[in-house]
Amino acid sequence: MSRRKLELVTAALPVTRPAETGSPRGLFWLGAGVYVFSLLMIGGGILFAPPGQPTRWFDEKQTETSYSAALLYTCVLVSALNFLAARNFFYPRLTFRPLKTFWALGAVGFFVLMADEFFAMHEGIGGRIAYRILNLAHTSFHDRFDGFIILFYGVCGLVILATYWRWLKLIPGFRPFLIAGGVFGALSVFMDLQPETIWGIYMEEGAKIMANASFLLACSAAALKNYQELLADMRASSARERDALAHRRRTS
């Protein structure tokens, strides 16, 4: 059967509803594990700080920012897997095929965020815009201008999400994790724009870690849905092959 005919046949099949696929229990335990581990990382960075350096592990390229970058790197990998699923598999159903562009953009976006987090690019970009392009006076607020770069990233993400929301909202578990990530991300940006204090740094970096963990779980919710639908398709194909073999045996 040609690919075109197979697509037409697949499109004629009933669309699998979100309630019929995915593993809510598996997603719950995955979320609990990621959140608990992230909280332990944040708490460890606070409790085990060297004497006289309370924010040591929250500095750039230290433990907390490296862990945050690792979460974003995992988002890149999961987004790439979702892209391959949407492009190559007949599960997810064809109604989800437009998401291949979304996951491609997601993989690129998370890669940029990962590089920015690890190499602290937004700090340099923010300083250059504030002091060399806009010629602003050196103040504590203008020193935090890099927070607007993160805000710009968020606006770009919202535009992309709004474009593909009609399909994304059908993914079980995607919405709550996305909302959680948005809340944590907004808190991180808000704290980044405030005068720098020890607990302000804890809240800014901790919220950023929790936001990235939430985004990873949102991507994982889609990956779990794709995996469950692929398994269902494989079981259905196996059952059809067994029925066809049994039919040939009866008629031979």
N, C-alpha and C positions, 0 to 999 in steps of 0.2 A: 504494500500500500504506500502511495506517495505521501510525502510530508503534508502536502496541502489537503489531501483527503483525510489524513489522520487528524489534522487540526479541525476539519469540519465535523468529523465524527465526535471528537472530544468536546467541541463546542455544543454539540447537541445533547450531551450528557447533562444530568442535573448538576448544578453548581453546588459544590460542597459548602455548607454554611459554616461560619466560624465556630458555632457551638458544637459542631460535629468533629472538629479537628483540634489538634493541640492537646497539651497535657497541663491543665491548670495546676495540678499538684506538683508536677515537675518544675513548672515555671515559678511557683511559690517558693519551693526549696532553693532553686537557683537564685532567686532574688534575695531570699533570706541569707544565703551564704555570701553573696557578693556584698550586701549591705553590712553584715556583721564584720566581715574581714576588713572592709573599708573603714568602719568605725574603729576597729582595733588598730589599724594603721595610723589613723588620726590621733587616737588616744596615746599610742606608743610614742608618736612624735612629740607629744606634749610632756608625757611623764618621764621619758628617758632623754630629755634635752640635757646637754652638758651644762655644768654650773656656769652661770654668767652669760649663757647663750640660749635663752629660752625658745628662740625661733630657729635654732640651728638647722633642724631637719626639715623646716619649711622654706629654707632659702632655695634659690634657683639651682637646679641640677643636683639637689639633694634628695633624700629618700622620698619625701611626700610628692614633690613635683615629678620625680621619676615614676612613682606608682601611678600618678595621674596620667602621665604620658603613656604608660603601659596599658591603662584602660582604654585610651583613645586608639592605641595600636590594635588592640583586640577588636574595637569597633570597626576599624578598617577591614580586618580579616572577615568578620561576620557580615559586613555590608557587601564585601566581594562575593561571599558565598550566596547571599540573597540575590545578588545580581545574576550570578550563574544560574540559580534556580529559576528566576523569572524569565531568563533568556532561553534556556535550553530544555527545561522540563515541561511536560504537559500538565503536571501538577507543579505549582498552583494553576488552577483553572485559567482559561484565557482571559477572564475578567481581570486578573491580576497582572497580566503581561506588561501593561504600561509602567509598572513599578520598576522595571529593569533600568529605566533612565534615572529614577529616584535613587536606587541603590548605587548606581554608578556615581552620581553626584555625591551621595553620602560617603562613599569610600574616599573620594577625592577630598571632600570637606574634612572628614575626620583625620586624614593624613596631614592636611594643612594645620589643623588644630594640634595634632601630636607634635609636629615640628615646632610650632609656635610655643607649645608648653615646655618642650625640652630645651630649646635654644633661646627662650625668652624673647622672641622676635617682636612681640607687640610692645614691649618696653622701649626698644630702640625706635620702632616706628612712631610710637606716641611722642617720644621726646623730640624726634626730628620734626614732626608736624607742628608740635606746640612751639618750639623755640627757633627753628630754622625757617619754617614756611609761614607760620602765623605770627612769628616774632612776639610771642607773649612774654610777659615778665615772669621771672623765676619765682614761683610761689609753691607752697605745699600742695595746693589744689592742682595747679598746672603740672606738677610733678606726677600726678595721678592721671594724666591725660590718656595713658594707655588703656584705662578702663573703657574709654569710648571705642577703642579698637575692638575689644571683646564685645561691646554692645553692637557694633557693626556686624560682627560675625553672627550674633544672635538674630539680627534683622534679616540677614541673608537666609539663615536657616528657616525662619518663620515663613518667608516668601515661598521657599521650596516646599515646605510642609503644607501650606495652604493650597498649592497647585495640585498636590497628589493626595489631599486629605480624603477624598471620596473613596479611595481604595485603602488607604492606611487605617481608617477608622474601623474597617472590617477585621483587622488582625487582632485576635484575642490577646489582651494584656498589653498591647502597644500603647494605648492611650494613657492609662494610669502611670506607667513608667515615664512616658514623655512629659506628662504634666509635672511629675516629681522632678525630673531633670530641669524643666523650665523654671520651677520655683527655686531650686538650689542654685541654678545658674544666675538668676536675677539677684539672689541674695549675695552671691559672690561678687557680682559687678557692683552692687550697692556698697559693699564693704570696701571694695577696691577704690572707690571714689571718696571714702572717708579719710580723715587724718589717721596716720599710721600709729597703731598701738599693738601691744603684744597680743591681746585677745582679739583685736581686729584682724590680725594676720591669721590667727587660728581659725576664725570664722570664715575669712575669705578663702583660704586654701582648703579648709575642710569642706565648705559648701561646694567648691569646685570639684573636689574628689567625689562627693556624693552625686553631683550633677553628671559627671562622666560615667559613674557607675550606673546611674539611672538610664542614660542613653545606651549604654552597653546592653542593659536588660531589655530595652525597647527593641533593639536590633535582634537580640536573642529570641524575643517573642515571635518575631517574624520567621527567624530561622527554624524555630521549633515547629511552627505551623507548616512551613515548607517540608520539613522532615516527616511530620506525621502524615501529610497528604501524599508524599512520595511513597511511604510505606503502604498507605491505603491503596494507591495505584498498583503497586507491586503485588499486593495480595489479590486485588481484583484480576490482574492479568494472569496470575498463577491459577486462580479459580477458573477463569475462562479456558486456559490451556488444559486443565484437568477435565473440564466438561467436554471440550472438543475431543480429547483423547478417549474418554469413555464413550462418546457418541460413535467414534470411528470403530471402536472395538465391538460395539453392539451391532453395527451395520455390516461388519466384515464377515 
